[in-house]
Amino acid sequence: MKPVHIRRAIAASQVLEEITEIWCQWRRQKLPLYLFLAMCFNLVVAPLVYAATGEQLSRSQSWGLGLLGLVTLGLSIYLFFVMFVPEKF
């Protein structure tokens, strides 16, 4: 092999190791994934809030209300499970 090919092979193996490390970290830390999914879901909720208010609220206010609704729903589900399944917590 030429030295250029060896360097590329080493670089490719380092990239694969980094991707593997990121994948392992992602599987252990679920919070970033949940936040990303909540923001994606809010892309659906915010226009619904904006349309339901008859354009009296700005888009940023609709986005904020959508996030507030998602946080409230998430907290209520969490508290429901904490109250009725306290052994897990």
Sequence and secondary structure as in RCSB ss.txt:
>XXXX:A:sequence
MKPVHIRRAIAASQVLEEITEIWCQWRRQKLPLYLFLAMCFNLVVAPLVYAATGEQLSRSQSWGLGLLGLVTLGL
SIYLFFVMFVPEKF
>XXXX:A:secstr
  HHHHHHHHHHHHHHHHHHHHHHHHHH  HHHHHHHHHHHHHHHHHHHHHHTTT S HHHHHHHHHHHHHHHHH
HHHHHHHHH GGG 
